[in-house]
Amino acid sequence: MKIVLNGEPREVAAETLAALLDECGYSGRVATAVNEDFVPSSLRAGHRLNDGDRVEVLAPMQGG
């Protein structure tokens, strides 16, 4: 399916948000939004993706 991940078009096999994070190599604590709606970590496994969805994944950064 074709989605937009962090502003970049991507072709992915994942059907859920949790599977997408695994497929793209995200681990640890991240914040996620689909089509500008926040999706908490507890709902990612059940959040189905659709062709054309816009997904944002944000990871905390250390530093000052």
N, C-alpha and C positions, 0 to 999 in steps of 0.2 A: 504494500500500500504506500501511497505517497503522502508524506506529511511535511510540515515545516518545523524543524528542530532548531531552536535558538536562532531563528531568522534564516536558516539555510535549508533549502529543499533536500529531502532525504527519501530514499526508497527503503522501507523496512519490512520485516516479516512479522514483527510483534503485533499482537492484537489487543494487548492491554498496556496500560502505562507502566506497570511493574515489569512486564516482559521487555518493554522498550528500554527501560533503564539498564536491565541486564544486557540486552543486545548491544547497547552503545557503550558499555563498560563503566557506567556510573556506579559508584559504591559509596558507602558512608552516608552522612547526612546531607541531603539535598532538599531544596524546595521545588515543587512542581506546579505548573499551571497548564491547563488545556483550554485553548480559545479564551484566554484572559481570565479564567476562573481557577482559583487556587484549589489544588487537590491534595488533601492531607495524606500522609504516608499510609494511614490505616485503610484508605479507600483505593489505593493504586492498583491492587491486584484485581479488583472488580471493575475498574474504570476502563471500559472498552474504547479503543481508538477507532476513528473513522477516517476514510480517505479525505485528505485536505485539512485535517486538524492542525492547529498551530500549538506546538508544545514548547514550553520554556522550562529549562532546568537550571537552577541556580545553586552553586555550591559556596559555602563560606570560605573566605580567604583569611589567612593569618598575615600579620604584619602591621605596620603602623605608619 
